[in-house]
């Protein structure tokens, strides 16, 4: 996106959480990197055509701020694919289901997991309520801009409701310190209404810059809205709304519309033939599988630590990374071997202090005795990232990586799961789509005879296979992803199962599996190695652990913010 060019946003805020949306206090920064001078200007600011485009650019600034860090998505660490390290309690508390209302990731107003989503809602409402005033633009252009605003307002609320539950529904820029919360069902119905508007008013393909790049949409489009709606329905079918078969059928129908649109050329998306290409630098601006890209550049935020897309978050400190997140061992152990696993997980890394290449279970590490880590899809060992040399010799820590928020392979798997759980839809197609994803994962994309899943698969077997494949397909990828492993487990009410497993926390022997996958590295292993998670879980499960606390600051300023 190009720099915002609109006087309407000269004094726009980009600040702090729900209370920023309510207008309870002034900004701490603004979109234009100028000195903050107050609240967002009034809706009469749309005085010329460029203001419409500028308002969308301003919205995407906020979207970037909400899709760049693990801190923006901290609740997803509670899933069984991710953990953190002992020294970083701001992340680890979520993994242990004990994050309280003073957690740093809740209170951080710039890159926390709460405030950036409300900033998107505020920027969206500004467009939704004001763009119709723009002179000399067509109704189609106005409807598109409102569709963009309503899509991202829905996206933000979807992320919030799945972690916090009941929320205030805010549609206007009106001050109301005593605003109450709506039920989860009411929030979901609000999300559905926004996405239905978006799918009807966003184009299938944008035709010109800046909304189109390399023949692909660079902002939310009709396909993204339909795909998002499919995931929302899938979520509504499960816990805690428990909508059941009716909503699974709705999810299948909406996913099928996306799949059909891609097949008949209405939408410009297709699967990559190799998994590693999804996150590669080589295909960064030509991601044919990415229905919802958020593009970053090295100039975004002038490369400062609060406003840049960072690459080494999942790489160990010993290799020059940040060690913010690491993979859980059992998830790695259960993950099917093959090219997809090689692209997601690192087998070895260069230990800078000991100056040698070591396996992931090497013990001489900082802060914790569980060194396993995810090469978190910013780079991968097969093509673009060399695990045998230090991270800081390959990257300057700042990336221009595009966030992959919805990919076509996810839609394939949502359709397969929804068909399986509803018993409705084209079962043969669902099994074929499931096999298509797995063929690529195993390096057999062009071999139609390679089928892991037989045509005789039952509906329940189909649903569970699609659920598992989706977890593997998006393992560890948190950057704006509409449905992570955490979200899958939550809607299926399986976080409690993961909690019980982590209570037991058994030791796992890892070298046998590692040697099967790395027979050329046998000289690195002297005997069996047993590891377990180092972040201990205690207590008993109750469903409140599936929700995140509201930040203490916002609870103080908005006293009716309660579940």
Buried (B, 14 or more C-beta within 10 A) or exposed (E): BEEBEBEBBBBBBBBBBBBBBBBBBEBBBBBBEEEBEEBBBEBEBBEBEBBBBBBBBBBBBBBBBBBBBBBBBBBBBBBBBBBBBBEBBBBBBBBBBBBEBEBBBBBBBBBBBBBBBBBBBBBBBBBBBBBBEBEEBEEEBBBBBBBBBBBBBBBBBBBBBBBBBBBBBBEEBEEBEEBEBBBBBBBBBBBBEBBBBBBEBBBBBBEEEBBBBEEBBBBBBBBBBBBBBBBBBBBBBBBBBEBEEEBBBBBBBBBBBBBEBBEEEBBBBEBBEBBBBBBBBEBBBBBBBBBBBBBBBEEBBEEEEEBBBBBBBBBBBBBBBBBBBBBBBBBBEEBEEBBBBBBBBBBBBBBBEEEEBBBBBBEEBEBBEBBBBBBBBBBBBEBBBEBEBBBBEBBEBBBBBBBBBBBBBBBBBBBBBBBBBBBBBBBEBBBBBBBBBBBBBBBBBEEEEEBBBEEEBEBEBBBBBBBBBBBBBBBBBBBBBBBBBBBBBBBBBBBBEBBEBBEEBEEBEBBEBBBEEBEEBEEBBEEEBEBBBBBEBEEEBEEEBBBBBBBBBBBEBBEEBEE
